[in-house]
Amino acid sequence: MQNNAVVDILEKFSDVLEFKGEVGFKINAYRKAARNIADLSEDILKVWREGRLGDIPGVGKALQDKIGQFLETGHIRQLDEHLRTVPKDLFKLLEIHNFGPKTAALAFNELGIETLEQLGDAIADGRLATLPGMGPKKVENIKKSLEHHALAAKQISIGAATKIVAELIEFLQEKAHDKIGRISPAGSVRRYKETVHDIDIIVETEHGSDVIEIFTTFPHVTRILGAGPTKGSVLLDDRYQVDLRAIPSESYGAAQQYFTGSKAHNVKLREMARKQGYKINEWGIYRDDMRVGGENEEDIYETLGLDWMPPELREDRGEIEAALEKKLPTLVTLDDIQADLHMHTTSSDGHHSLTELVEFVRKRGYSYMAVCNHSKSAMYANGLSEDRLLAEIEAIHQLNSGLQDFVVLAGSEVDILPDGSLDFKENILRQLDFVVASIHSAFKTDPTARTLAAMENKYVDVIGHPTGRLISRREGFELDMDKVIETAARTGTALEVNSFWDRLDLNDINVRTAVSRGVKISINTDTHHEKHLSLMALGVGTARRGWAQKQDVINSFSLRELTSWQKRNR
């Protein structure tokens, strides 16, 4: 499907128009069309060929022509003309947080800034600070964002990595099904790290050369870095490196363990093996020169007297010691999840109506859910006023009356305001079934005190995305996490693991600290679109990295258990 490519080109067109100072309605027309195409369930190429582009809301004749150009040629002539007069690296510049199209235009016109390197130079020598409206605080924020962007650019998000792995495994299972057996991700992807350097896949086969040749024909391969009988390396879309290792059956488990890592975990494991008279490598575990195991990953651990441990734990954070003492936690799994407790509909900034979202969620096998649209202060997200919220509560109650074996909780994602108060008063909060409280603005205005104040409210069930970070763009708030966790434990407030790939907030370290102190977590997708529902796997992976068990996760509770847990009912 070409839908994502069309969405991307229209969003770029809107950014270029804003950069060039076009009127707002033109800019918004492209962005609206991009949003509607993102929601399209059909392949836009098919829609175009059948002459139905005009059926898409917001796609008038002019946009139909431009989309047609793109689908036919890969270019839009009018956009190419605009691009001749803007910075050559405009879209890279716009990835910098706090550096939008209008700021980029000012920097280009006044200082000639066209690249990230030139932006860095202008910050360093003070020229950026001379621009109108560019105070010291804004310059410092742009500087931090630029530094963060440089680090993030070297990484692959776990969201992108797991999608690539799934597509590659499906491709190999289809194209080489008669030549392969077991197949698995390895490395940081298998351990669900939030970002990875490259992607590793292990495949069981006695036909290494053939399988690797097939691997190099994957449609997104833009460069073959190497292709031999045991290893193939490719670059996908000129960005993502993927290594495929072809392993014989007798060594598959050893290779899976070896290439999963982490390095620190493997170093400790090999030192332990050495002391017991064994040697471990990617081919097996050996006593002298005799292989005593390696076909299955469990062989390595059992030979050393250890329980097998989930990949997410393998960071040398006490997992080997716990395995020796038979004290490894039974980690929460995706199958344990009974609900998603932070979701948005078209009432605020979601893409689906209430009834549509309920159907999508029910298909995932959950037994209940919470709709938590934004509150009134989130005007950018069409936040609900008191009257609109009360109407939504009534609509949810009416919907529930016709549902069987499924319940929708009437909730809200309530803004924590700069003074620490909540966006809705208690007379509104008490009418809700579930409340997520989040900071969405004034990030530098004492986020710790605001979070602590919100947790004191008996109607606040969860603190949403507690640190406010965006992995690819900005660091989190300056939050005193110890105080937050201490207060969460005392008040009985859960902390969210937001499953969106660019948040994963709480991170794994904070999850482990929280659950070790008796704090419950809530793993939610913050869904704005049906496709976001699958991100629950990333949140569960993060929670598992933090040693979270089923009993630590409130959306693994039955609805009756959740209701009993809520502090408003204690």
C-alpha positions as CSV (number, residue, x, y, z in Angstrom):
1,M,0.0,0.0,0.0
2,Q,1.1,3.5,-0.9
3,N,-1.0,5.2,1.8
4,N,1.9,6.1,4.2
5,A,4.0,7.5,1.3
6,V,1.1,9.7,0.2
7,V,0.5,10.9,3.8
8,D,4.2,11.7,4.2
9,I,4.4,13.7,0.9
10,L,1.3,15.7,1.8
11,E,2.6,16.5,5.3
12,K,5.9,17.6,3.7
13,F,3.9,19.8,1.2
14,S,2.1,21.5,4.1
15,D,5.4,22.1,6.0
16,V,6.9,23.7,2.9
17,L,3.8,25.9,2.4
18,E,4.0,27.0,6.1
19,F,7.8,27.7,5.6
20,K,7.0,29.9,2.7
21,G,4.3,31.9,4.6
22,E,1.2,30.6,2.7
23,V,-2.2,31.3,4.3
24,G,-3.4,28.9,6.9
25,F,-6.3,27.4,5.1
26,K,-4.0,26.0,2.3
27,I,-1.7,24.5,4.8
28,N,-4.5,22.9,6.8
29,A,-6.0,21.5,3.6
30,Y,-3.0,19.3,3.0
31,R,-2.8,18.3,6.7
32,K,-6.5,17.4,6.8
33,A,-6.2,15.3,3.6
34,A,-3.1,13.6,5.0
35,R,-5.1,12.7,8.2
36,N,-8.0,11.3,6.3
37,I,-5.7,9.2,4.0
38,A,-4.0,7.9,7.1
39,D,-7.4,6.6,8.2
40,L,-8.1,5.0,4.9
41,S,-8.5,1.2,5.1
42,E,-8.2,0.7,1.3
43,D,-5.0,0.9,-0.8
44,I,-5.0,4.5,-2.1
45,L,-3.4,3.2,-5.4
46,K,-6.6,1.2,-6.0
47,V,-8.8,4.2,-5.0
48,W,-6.9,6.4,-7.5
49,R,-7.1,3.8,-10.3
50,E,-10.8,3.6,-9.8
51,G,-11.2,7.3,-9.9
52,R,-12.5,7.6,-6.3
53,L,-10.0,10.0,-4.7
54,G,-12.7,12.6,-4.6
55,D,-14.6,10.3,-2.2
56,I,-12.0,10.9,0.5
57,P,-13.0,13.9,2.7
58,G,-10.8,16.9,2.1
59,V,-9.4,15.7,-1.2
60,G,-10.6,18.2,-3.8
61,K,-9.7,18.4,-7.5
62,A,-6.3,20.1,-7.0
63,L,-5.2,17.5,-4.4
64,Q,-6.5,14.7,-6.5
65,D,-4.2,15.9,-9.3
66,K,-1.2,16.1,-7.0
67,I,-1.8,12.7,-5.5
68,G,-2.2,11.2,-8.9
69,Q,1.1,12.7,-10.0
70,F,2.8,11.2,-7.0
71,L,1.3,7.7,-7.5
72,E,2.2,7.8,-11.2
73,T,5.7,9.4,-11.0
74,G,6.8,9.4,-7.4
75,H,6.9,13.2,-7.5
76,I,4.6,16.2,-7.3
77,R,5.7,18.9,-9.8
78,Q,4.5,21.8,-7.7
79,L,6.3,20.5,-4.6
80,D,9.5,20.1,-6.6
81,E,9.3,23.7,-7.7
82,H,8.9,24.8,-4.1
83,L,11.8,22.7,-2.9
84,R,14.2,24.5,-5.2
85,T,13.8,27.6,-3.0
86,V,13.9,26.2,0.5
87,P,16.8,24.8,2.6
88,K,18.2,21.6,1.2
89,D,17.8,19.9,4.6
90,L,14.4,21.5,5.5
91,F,12.7,18.3,6.6
92,K,15.7,17.3,8.8
93,L,15.6,20.8,10.4
94,L,11.9,20.4,11.1
95,E,12.6,17.2,13.1
96,I,14.2,19.4,15.7
97,H,11.7,20.1,18.6
98,N,11.0,23.9,19.0
99,F,12.2,24.5,15.4
100,G,9.0,24.7,13.3
101,P,8.5,25.9,9.7
102,K,8.2,29.6,10.7
103,T,11.3,29.5,12.8
104,A,13.1,27.6,10.1
105,A,12.1,30.3,7.6
106,L,13.4,33.1,9.8
107,A,16.7,31.3,10.3
108,F,17.0,30.7,6.6
109,N,16.1,34.2,5.4
110,E,18.2,36.0,8.1
111,L,21.1,33.6,8.7
112,G,21.2,31.3,5.7
113,I,20.7,28.2,7.8
114,E,20.1,25.2,5.5
115,T,21.5,22.2,7.5
116,L,21.6,20.8,11.0
117,E,25.3,21.5,11.1
118,Q,24.7,25.2,10.2
119,L,22.0,25.3,12.9
120,G,24.5,24.0,15.4
121,D,27.1,26.5,14.4
122,A,24.6,29.4,14.7
123,I,23.7,28.3,18.2
124,A,27.4,28.0,19.2
125,D,28.4,31.4,17.9
126,G,25.3,33.2,19.2
127,R,23.8,34.2,15.8
128,L,20.6,32.2,16.4
129,A,19.9,34.2,19.6
130,T,19.9,37.5,17.6
131,L,16.8,36.5,15.7
132,P,13.5,38.3,16.6
133,G,11.6,36.4,19.3
134,M,14.5,34.1,19.9
135,G,15.2,34.4,23.6
136,P,17.9,32.5,25.6
137,K,15.4,29.9,26.8
138,K,14.2,29.0,23.3
139,V,17.8,28.8,22.0
140,E,18.7,26.5,24.9
141,N,15.6,24.3,24.1
142,I,16.6,24.1,20.4
143,K,20.2,23.2,21.4
144,K,19.0,20.4,23.7
145,S,16.7,19.1,21.0
146,L,19.4,19.2,18.4
147,E,21.7,17.2,20.7
148,H,18.9,14.7,21.4
149,H,18.2,14.4,17.7
150,A,21.8,13.5,17.0
151,L,21.7,10.7,19.5
152,A,18.3,9.4,18.4
153,A,19.3,9.4,14.7
154,K,21.8,6.7,15.4
155,Q,19.1,4.4,16.8
156,I,16.1,2.5,15.5
157,S,13.0,2.7,17.6
158,I,11.7,-0.6,19.0
159,G,8.4,0.2,17.2
160,A,10.1,0.3,13.8
161,A,12.4,-2.7,14.6
162,T,9.6,-5.0,15.7
163,K,7.6,-4.1,12.5
164,I,10.6,-4.8,10.3
165,V,11.3,-8.1,12.1
166,A,7.6,-9.2,11.7
167,E,7.6,-8.4,8.0
168,L,11.0,-10.1,7.3
169,I,9.9,-13.3,9.2
170,E,6.7,-13.4,7.3
171,F,8.6,-12.9,4.0
172,L,11.1,-15.7,4.8
173,Q,8.3,-18.1,6.0
174,E,6.5,-17.5,2.7
175,K,9.5,-17.6,0.3
176,A,11.7,-20.1,2.1
177,H,9.2,-22.2,4.0
178,D,10.6,-25.5,2.7
179,K,14.2,-24.6,3.8
180,I,13.8,-23.2,7.3
181,G,12.6,-24.3,10.7
182,R,12.6,-22.1,13.8
183,I,13.1,-18.4,13.3
184,S,13.4,-15.6,15.9
185,P,14.6,-12.1,16.5
186,A,17.7,-11.7,18.6
187,G,19.7,-8.9,20.0
188,S,18.1,-5.8,21.5
189,V,14.9,-6.4,19.6
190,R,14.3,-9.7,21.4
191,R,15.1,-8.0,24.7
192,Y,12.6,-5.2,23.8
193,K,15.0,-2.3,24.4
194,E,13.4,1.0,23.5
195,T,16.0,1.7,20.8
196,V,18.4,-0.6,18.9
197,H,21.5,-0.1,16.8
198,D,20.7,-2.8,14.2
199,I,18.4,-5.8,13.8
200,D,19.4,-9.4,14.3
201,I,17.4,-12.5,13.2
202,I,18.3,-16.1,13.7
203,V,17.0,-18.8,11.4
204,E,17.3,-22.6,11.7
205,T,18.3,-24.1,8.4
206,E,20.6,-26.6,6.6
207,H,20.4,-24.4,3.4
208,G,22.1,-21.3,4.6
209,S,23.3,-19.9,1.2
210,D,19.8,-20.4,-0.3
211,V,18.0,-18.8,2.6
212,I,20.4,-15.8,2.7
213,E,20.0,-15.3,-1.1
214,I,16.2,-15.2,-0.6
215,F,16.7,-12.8,2.3
216,T,18.6,-10.3,0.1
217,T,15.6,-10.1,-2.2
218,F,13.3,-8.6,0.5
219,P,11.6,-5.7,-1.2
220,H,13.0,-2.9,1.0
221,V,16.7,-4.0,0.6
222,T,18.6,-1.0,-0.9
223,R,22.1,-2.4,-0.3
224,I,23.6,-5.8,0.2
225,L,26.4,-5.5,2.8
226,G,27.3,-9.2,2.7
227,A,25.9,-12.6,1.7
228,G,27.6,-15.9,2.7
229,P,26.5,-19.3,3.8
230,T,26.0,-18.4,7.4
231,K,25.3,-14.7,7.5
232,G,23.7,-12.1,5.4
233,S,23.6,-8.3,6.1
234,V,21.5,-5.8,4.2
235,L,20.5,-2.2,4.5
236,L,16.7,-1.5,4.3
237,D,15.5,1.8,2.9
238,D,19.1,3.1,3.1
239,R,18.8,3.2,6.9
240,Y,18.1,0.0,8.8
241,Q,20.8,-2.7,9.0
242,V,19.5,-6.2,9.4
243,D,21.7,-9.3,9.9
244,L,20.4,-12.8,9.3
245,R,22.3,-15.7,10.7
246,A,21.7,-19.2,9.3
247,I,22.2,-21.8,12.0
248,P,22.1,-25.6,11.9
249,S,19.6,-27.3,14.2
250,E,22.1,-28.6,16.8
251,S,23.3,-25.0,17.4
252,Y,20.1,-22.9,17.1
253,G,19.5,-22.5,20.8
254,A,23.1,-21.6,21.5
255,A,23.1,-19.0,18.7
256,Q,19.8,-17.6,19.9
257,Q,21.2,-17.2,23.4
258,Y,24.5,-15.8,22.2
259,F,23.1,-13.2,19.8
260,T,20.3,-12.1,22.1
261,G,22.7,-10.8,24.7
262,S,23.0,-8.5,26.4
263,K,26.8,-8.3,26.4
264,A,26.9,-7.8,30.2
265,H,24.6,-10.8,30.7
266,N,26.7,-13.0,28.4
267,V,30.0,-12.0,30.0
268,K,28.7,-13.0,33.5
269,L,27.2,-16.2,32.1
270,R,30.5,-17.2,30.4
271,E,32.5,-16.4,33.5
272,M,30.1,-18.6,35.5
273,A,30.5,-21.4,32.8
274,R,34.3,-21.1,32.9
275,K,34.3,-21.7,36.7
276,Q,32.2,-24.8,36.2
277,G,34.5,-26.2,33.5
278,Y,32.4,-25.3,30.5
279,K,32.8,-23.1,27.5
280,I,29.9,-21.3,25.7
281,N,29.8,-19.9,22.2
282,E,27.3,-19.4,19.4
283,W,27.6,-23.1,18.5
284,G,26.9,-24.7,21.8
285,I,28.0,-25.3,25.4
286,Y,31.1,-27.5,25.7
287,R,32.8,-29.6,28.3
288,D,36.4,-29.8,27.0
289,D,35.8,-30.3,23.3
290,M,32.5,-32.2,23.6
291,R,29.3,-30.3,23.0
292,V,26.8,-31.0,25.7
293,G,24.0,-28.8,24.6
294,G,22.9,-26.0,22.2
295,E,19.9,-27.2,20.2
296,N,17.6,-25.4,22.5
297,E,18.3,-22.2,24.4
298,E,17.3,-23.8,27.7
299,D,20.3,-26.2,27.3
300,I,22.7,-23.4,28.1
301,Y,21.0,-22.3,31.3
302,E,20.1,-25.7,32.6
303,T,23.6,-27.0,32.2
304,L,24.8,-24.3,34.5
305,G,22.1,-25.0,37.1
306,L,20.0,-21.9,36.1
307,D,16.4,-21.5,35.3
308,W,15.8,-20.2,31.8
309,M,15.2,-16.5,31.9
310,P,13.1,-14.3,29.7
311,P,15.2,-12.2,27.2
312,E,13.8,-9.0,28.6
313,L,15.6,-9.7,31.9
314,R,19.1,-10.3,30.4
315,E,20.8,-7.1,31.3
316,D,23.0,-8.2,34.3
317,R,20.6,-6.5,36.7
318,G,20.4,-9.4,39.1
319,E,18.6,-11.9,36.9
320,I,21.4,-14.5,37.0
321,E,21.5,-14.3,40.8
322,A,17.7,-14.7,41.0
323,A,17.9,-17.7,38.6
324,L,20.4,-19.4,40.9
325,E,18.1,-18.9,43.9
326,K,15.0,-20.0,41.9
327,K,13.5,-16.5,42.5
328,L,13.0,-15.3,38.9
329,P,9.7,-13.4,38.6
330,T,6.8,-14.7,36.6
331,L,6.6,-11.8,34.2
332,V,3.4,-10.2,32.9
333,T,2.5,-11.4,29.4
334,L,0.3,-10.0,26.6
335,D,-2.2,-12.7,27.3
336,D,-2.6,-11.3,30.9
337,I,-3.9,-8.0,29.6
338,Q,-7.7,-7.7,30.0
339,A,-8.2,-4.0,29.2
340,D,-6.8,-0.9,27.7
341,L,-7.4,2.0,30.1
342,H,-6.3,5.1,28.1
343,M,-7.9,5.6,24.7
344,H,-9.2,8.5,22.6
345,T,-12.2,8.8,20.2
346,T,-13.3,11.5,17.7
347,S,-14.8,13.4,20.7
348,S,-11.3,14.8,21.2
349,D,-8.4,13.9,18.9
350,G,-9.0,10.3,18.1
351,H,-9.8,8.9,14.6
352,H,-12.7,6.6,15.5
353,S,-16.1,7.0,17.0
354,L,-17.0,5.4,20.4
355,T,-18.8,2.5,18.8
356,E,-16.0,1.9,16.3
357,L,-13.3,1.9,18.9
358,V,-15.3,-0.5,21.1
359,E,-15.6,-3.0,18.2
360,F,-11.8,-2.8,17.6
361,V,-11.0,-3.4,21.2
362,R,-13.5,-6.3,21.6
363,K,-11.8,-8.0,18.7
364,R,-8.6,-8.1,20.7
365,G,-10.3,-10.2,23.3
366,Y,-10.3,-7.7,26.1
367,S,-13.2,-7.7,28.6
368,Y,-13.4,-4.0,29.3
369,M,-11.8,-0.6,28.3
370,A,-11.7,3.0,29.4
371,V,-12.3,5.9,27.1
372,C,-10.2,8.8,28.3
373,N,-10.5,11.8,26.0
374,H,-8.6,15.0,26.7
375,S,-10.0,17.6,29.1
376,K,-10.9,21.2,28.3
377,S,-7.5,22.8,28.6
378,A,-6.1,20.6,25.8
379,M,-7.6,22.9,23.2
380,Y,-5.1,21.6,20.6
381,A,-6.6,18.2,21.0
382,N,-10.3,19.3,21.0
383,G,-10.5,18.7,24.7
384,L,-13.9,18.2,26.2
385,S,-15.7,20.8,28.2
386,E,-17.7,19.8,31.3
387,D,-20.9,19.7,29.2
388,R,-19.4,17.6,26.4
389,L,-17.8,15.2,29.0
390,L,-21.2,14.7,30.8
391,A,-22.8,14.0,27.4
392,E,-20.1,11.5,26.7
393,I,-20.6,9.8,30.0
394,E,-24.3,9.4,29.2
395,A,-23.5,8.0,25.8
396,I,-21.2,5.4,27.3
397,H,-23.8,4.4,29.8
398,Q,-26.3,4.0,27.0
399,L,-23.9,1.9,25.0
400,N,-23.1,-0.3,28.0
401,S,-26.8,-1.1,28.4
402,G,-26.7,-2.9,25.0
403,L,-23.3,-4.7,25.4
404,Q,-22.9,-8.2,26.6
405,D,-19.7,-9.5,28.4
406,F,-18.0,-6.2,27.8
407,V,-17.9,-2.9,29.7
408,V,-16.8,0.6,28.6
409,L,-15.6,2.8,31.5
410,A,-16.3,6.5,31.2
411,G,-13.0,8.2,31.8
412,S,-11.0,11.2,31.1
413,E,-7.3,12.2,30.6
414,V,-7.4,15.2,32.8
415,D,-4.7,17.8,32.5
416,I,-2.6,18.6,35.6
417,L,-2.5,22.4,35.4
418,P,0.5,24.5,36.2
419,D,-0.7,25.3,39.7
420,G,-1.1,21.5,40.5
421,S,-4.9,21.6,40.3
422,L,-6.9,19.4,37.9
423,D,-8.7,20.5,34.8
424,F,-12.1,19.3,36.2
425,K,-13.5,19.9,39.6
426,E,-14.4,17.1,42.0
427,N,-18.1,17.3,41.2
428,I,-17.2,16.2,37.6
429,L,-14.4,13.7,38.5
430,R,-16.7,11.8,40.8
431,Q,-19.0,11.0,37.9
432,L,-16.2,9.3,36.0
433,D,-15.4,5.6,36.2
434,F,-11.7,6.2,35.6
435,V,-9.3,9.1,35.6
436,V,-5.8,9.4,34.0
437,A,-4.1,12.6,35.0
438,S,-1.3,14.0,32.8
439,I,0.9,17.0,32.3
440,H,0.6,18.4,28.7
441,S,1.9,21.9,29.1
442,A,4.2,24.2,31.1
443,F,6.7,21.3,31.4
444,K,9.2,23.3,33.4
445,T,6.7,24.5,35.9
446,D,7.5,22.2,38.9
447,P,6.3,18.9,37.3
448,T,7.1,17.0,40.5
449,A,4.9,19.1,42.8
450,R,2.1,19.0,40.2
451,T,2.3,15.2,39.9
452,L,2.3,14.8,43.7
453,A,-0.7,17.0,44.1
454,A,-2.6,15.1,41.5
455,M,-2.0,11.8,43.2
456,E,-3.5,13.1,46.4
457,N,-6.9,13.3,44.7
458,K,-8.9,10.2,45.4
459,Y,-10.4,10.2,41.9
460,V,-7.1,10.0,40.1
461,D,-6.3,6.4,39.3
462,V,-3.3,6.7,37.0
463,I,-0.6,9.3,36.2
464,G,-0.3,9.3,32.4
465,H,3.1,9.1,30.7
466,P,4.7,10.4,33.9
467,T,8.0,11.9,32.6
468,G,6.6,13.3,29.4
469,R,9.5,12.2,27.3
470,L,9.5,11.6,23.6
471,I,12.4,9.3,22.8
472,S,13.2,10.7,19.4
473,R,12.7,14.4,20.3
474,R,12.9,15.4,23.9
475,E,14.0,14.3,27.3
476,G,11.5,13.9,30.1
477,F,10.6,16.5,32.8
478,E,13.0,17.2,35.6
479,L,10.9,14.9,37.8
480,D,11.9,13.6,41.3
481,M,11.0,10.0,40.5
482,D,11.7,8.9,44.1
483,K,9.1,11.3,45.5
484,V,6.7,10.3,42.7
485,I,7.0,6.6,43.5
486,E,6.9,7.2,47.2
487,T,3.6,9.2,46.9
488,A,2.2,6.7,44.4
489,A,2.8,3.9,46.9
490,R,1.2,5.9,49.8
491,T,-1.8,7.1,47.9
492,G,-2.5,3.9,45.8
493,T,-2.1,5.7,42.5
494,A,-0.8,3.7,39.5
495,L,1.8,4.9,37.1
496,E,1.4,4.5,33.4
497,V,3.6,2.6,31.0
498,N,2.5,4.4,27.8
499,S,3.0,1.9,25.0
500,F,3.4,4.4,22.2
501,W,6.8,3.6,20.7
502,D,8.1,7.2,21.1
503,R,7.1,7.3,24.8
504,L,7.4,4.0,26.6
505,D,7.0,6.0,29.7
506,L,7.6,4.8,32.4
507,N,10.9,3.3,31.2
508,D,12.1,-0.1,32.4
509,I,14.3,1.2,35.1
510,N,11.5,3.3,36.7
511,V,9.1,0.4,36.3
512,R,11.4,-1.9,38.3
513,T,11.8,0.7,41.1
514,A,8.0,1.3,41.2
515,V,7.0,-2.4,41.4
516,S,9.7,-3.1,43.9
517,R,8.0,-0.6,46.2
518,G,4.5,-1.9,45.7
519,V,3.4,0.6,43.1
520,K,0.9,-0.6,40.5
521,I,1.4,0.2,36.8
522,S,-1.1,0.5,34.0
523,I,0.0,-0.5,30.6
524,N,-1.9,1.5,28.0
525,T,-1.7,2.3,24.3
526,D,-3.0,5.9,24.5
527,T,-4.8,4.8,21.3
528,H,-5.8,7.5,18.8
529,H,-6.2,5.1,15.9
530,E,-7.1,1.4,15.6
531,K,-3.5,0.6,14.4
532,H,-2.2,1.8,17.8
533,L,-3.8,-1.0,19.6
534,S,-1.0,-3.4,18.6
535,L,1.4,-1.2,20.5
536,M,0.3,-2.9,23.7
537,A,3.1,-5.4,23.0
538,L,5.7,-2.7,23.4
539,G,4.3,-1.6,26.7
540,V,4.3,-5.2,28.0
541,G,7.8,-5.6,26.8
542,T,8.9,-2.5,28.7
543,A,7.1,-3.7,31.8
544,R,8.8,-7.1,31.5
545,R,12.1,-5.4,31.3
546,G,11.2,-3.8,34.6
547,W,10.4,-7.2,36.2
548,A,6.7,-6.5,36.4
549,Q,4.4,-9.4,37.2
550,K,0.7,-9.8,36.5
551,Q,-0.3,-8.7,39.9
552,D,1.6,-5.4,39.4
553,V,-0.5,-4.4,36.4
554,I,-4.0,-3.0,37.0
555,N,-5.2,-3.8,33.5
556,S,-4.5,-7.4,34.1
557,F,-7.2,-7.3,36.8
558,S,-10.7,-8.3,36.2
559,L,-13.1,-5.4,36.2
560,R,-14.3,-6.3,39.7
561,E,-10.7,-6.4,40.9
562,L,-9.9,-3.1,39.3
563,T,-13.0,-1.5,41.0
564,S,-11.9,-2.9,44.4
565,W,-8.4,-1.5,43.8
566,Q,-9.5,2.0,43.0
567,K,-8.8,4.3,45.9
568,R,-12.2,6.0,45.5
569,N,-13.8,2.7,46.6
570,R,-11.5,1.8,49.5
